[in-house]
Amino acid sequence: MDDILMKIANYGFPMVVAVFLLVRIESKLEALTDAISRLEQVLNVYLRMPNAETVPAAGDPPVVSRVVATAVEH
């Protein structure tokens, strides 16, 4: 009986803390997922600008920096 109580004391507390943190962080993970989805949509709009190249040539800066530079010029 003492062995069971000792195992509950040793393993029960960390499990309760882990479950509490997972439940608490779940809403924040959902918010981050939504933000990443919105960012993807915004980047898709900017990457499909008429003056933007979709595939960089060797040695060229990344597409996103060219798109930002093009958007700033206009």
Backbone bond lengths (Angstrom), bond angles and torsions (degrees), N, CA, C in turn:
res aa  C-N    CA-C-N  psi(-1)  N-CA   C-N-CA  omega(-1)  CA-C   N-CA-C  phi
1 M - - - 1.437 - - 1.525 111.41 -
2 D 1.331 115.48 -42.12 1.466 119.30 178.20 1.527 110.91 -64.35
3 D 1.323 115.23 -33.56 1.467 119.76 179.51 1.536 110.67 -64.50
4 I 1.315 116.23 -41.19 1.464 120.62 179.40 1.530 110.56 -65.82
5 L 1.310 117.22 -44.03 1.462 120.31 178.63 1.524 111.91 -63.50
6 M 1.334 116.19 -37.14 1.463 120.33 178.38 1.535 110.54 -66.30
7 K 1.327 117.15 -40.49 1.471 120.19 178.43 1.525 110.87 -66.78
8 I 1.328 116.81 -39.82 1.468 119.56 177.28 1.526 110.05 -63.07
9 A 1.319 117.12 -41.91 1.459 120.79 179.34 1.524 111.42 -65.73
10 N 1.323 116.86 -39.76 1.468 120.65 -177.14 1.526 112.70 -77.15
11 Y 1.338 117.53 -36.42 1.461 120.22 -175.02 1.520 112.89 -106.03
12 G 1.310 117.73 -25.94 1.458 120.73 -177.12 1.515 113.14 -66.97
13 F 1.316 117.50 -46.19 1.465 120.90 -178.93 1.528 112.12 -60.94
14 P 1.343 119.48 -49.34 1.473 118.16 178.17 1.532 112.81 -61.88
15 M 1.330 116.94 -34.21 1.464 118.92 179.04 1.529 110.90 -68.60
16 V 1.316 117.71 -39.96 1.460 120.99 178.43 1.524 110.39 -65.03
17 V 1.315 117.58 -41.47 1.469 121.38 178.78 1.526 109.93 -65.06
18 A 1.326 117.86 -42.32 1.462 121.43 179.72 1.525 111.08 -62.80
19 V 1.310 117.58 -44.69 1.470 121.05 178.92 1.526 109.96 -63.89
20 F 1.310 117.50 -43.51 1.465 121.01 178.75 1.527 110.72 -58.84
21 L 1.328 117.48 -45.90 1.464 120.54 -178.95 1.515 111.81 -67.35
22 L 1.324 117.46 -38.60 1.467 119.85 178.22 1.521 111.75 -63.89
23 V 1.314 116.68 -41.74 1.467 120.15 178.95 1.525 109.97 -66.46
24 R 1.299 116.79 -40.16 1.466 120.97 -178.25 1.531 111.54 -69.38
25 I 1.306 117.73 -36.77 1.458 122.10 -176.34 1.527 111.83 -82.19
26 E 1.319 117.85 -17.56 1.465 121.00 -176.30 1.522 112.48 -56.22
27 S 1.320 118.14 -44.41 1.464 120.29 -179.37 1.526 111.20 -65.87
28 K 1.314 116.43 -35.39 1.460 119.64 178.46 1.524 110.93 -68.62
29 L 1.325 117.16 -36.51 1.463 120.79 176.77 1.529 110.91 -65.54
30 E 1.321 116.84 -39.05 1.462 120.20 177.22 1.524 110.87 -64.46
31 A 1.321 117.40 -39.94 1.466 121.11 178.51 1.529 110.35 -65.20
32 L 1.322 116.68 -40.87 1.470 119.73 177.60 1.523 111.34 -65.14
33 T 1.317 117.25 -39.60 1.458 121.00 177.71 1.519 110.75 -61.63
34 D 1.333 117.26 -42.96 1.462 121.08 177.42 1.527 111.22 -63.51
35 A 1.321 117.28 -41.73 1.466 121.00 -179.97 1.525 111.08 -64.62
36 I 1.313 116.81 -39.91 1.468 120.51 178.85 1.525 110.09 -66.22
37 S 1.322 117.51 -38.46 1.466 120.63 177.58 1.525 111.05 -63.73
38 R 1.338 116.14 -43.27 1.471 119.33 177.91 1.526 110.65 -64.03
39 L 1.325 117.26 -40.14 1.463 120.58 178.45 1.517 110.53 -62.66
40 E 1.311 117.20 -39.88 1.464 120.92 177.92 1.522 110.83 -61.50
41 Q 1.328 116.91 -41.92 1.465 120.47 179.06 1.524 111.21 -64.91
42 V 1.317 117.29 -41.39 1.466 120.86 179.44 1.520 110.33 -65.19
43 L 1.322 117.21 -43.81 1.467 120.11 179.07 1.522 111.28 -64.44
44 N 1.321 117.42 -36.80 1.460 119.67 177.55 1.515 110.92 -63.07
45 V 1.320 118.03 -38.06 1.460 121.07 177.90 1.531 110.03 -65.19
46 Y 1.326 117.29 -47.00 1.460 120.06 -178.56 1.518 112.73 -69.63
47 L 1.308 117.71 -33.02 1.462 119.76 -179.12 1.524 111.89 -75.45
48 R 1.306 117.48 -16.87 1.461 120.76 179.12 1.525 111.92 -99.47
49 M 1.326 117.23 20.53 1.459 120.94 176.03 1.522 108.65 -65.97
50 P 1.342 118.81 149.85 1.472 121.02 -176.06 1.521 113.91 -59.09
51 N 1.319 119.32 -34.90 1.458 121.50 -176.87 1.522 113.07 -90.06
52 A 1.296 118.00 -0.68 1.466 120.92 -176.26 1.518 110.31 -90.98
53 E 1.321 115.43 135.93 1.463 120.76 173.87 1.518 107.72 -85.87
54 T 1.329 116.59 144.31 1.455 118.79 -179.21 1.516 112.03 -91.97
55 V 1.319 118.13 -23.63 1.465 121.20 179.97 1.523 108.16 -123.03
56 P 1.331 118.30 117.91 1.466 119.47 -179.51 1.529 111.58 -73.01
57 A 1.311 115.37 145.12 1.459 120.08 174.44 1.521 108.90 -79.31
58 A 1.318 116.49 164.73 1.465 120.33 -179.12 1.522 109.65 -61.23
59 G 1.322 116.28 129.64 1.457 121.64 178.20 1.516 114.59 86.43
60 D 1.342 117.64 -7.24 1.457 120.85 178.29 1.522 110.22 -78.14
61 P 1.333 117.14 155.39 1.466 118.87 174.41 1.524 109.41 -67.57
62 P 1.312 117.49 162.34 1.472 120.25 -179.27 1.521 112.26 -58.36
63 V 1.323 116.39 155.59 1.454 122.50 -176.48 1.521 111.15 -58.73
64 V 1.318 117.33 -41.45 1.464 120.35 -176.02 1.519 110.76 -61.21
65 S 1.328 118.20 -41.25 1.466 119.38 -179.68 1.523 110.88 -67.98
66 R 1.346 118.46 -34.48 1.461 120.32 176.46 1.512 110.72 -67.39
67 V 1.342 116.37 -38.52 1.459 120.26 -179.98 1.513 110.02 -66.52
68 V 1.311 117.31 -43.08 1.462 121.04 178.77 1.511 109.86 -63.59
69 A 1.333 118.11 -42.04 1.460 121.10 178.71 1.525 110.17 -64.32
70 T 1.334 117.49 -39.60 1.474 120.90 178.32 1.512 110.06 -65.85
71 A 1.317 117.86 -41.58 1.463 120.96 -178.73 1.525 110.52 -67.54
72 V 1.324 117.66 -34.65 1.464 121.07 -179.76 1.529 110.17 -70.64
73 E 1.323 117.44 -35.74 1.466 121.07 -179.20 1.510 111.60 -65.84
74 H 1.330 117.88 -32.72 1.456 120.91 -177.16 1.453 109.15 -83.89
